[in-house]
């Protein structure tokens, strides 16, 4: 199976829109300079659950979990 891959130019945040948006959302839970070594697995799972259950305009206000089901 051949899969096409795309690599964004380093430091070109305009080429990584969804990634940058998701990073911004995750910063609500983990501010910049957060030491990830101190974050427990259950905290990460709670953040993951919150982000995956957040309605998105691009998904017609459905959540990513709803779309994937």
Secondary structure, 3 states (H helix, E strand, C coil): CCCCCCCCCCCCHHHCHHHHHHHHHHCCCCCCCCCHHHCCHHHHHHHHHHHHCCEEHHHCCEEHHHHHC
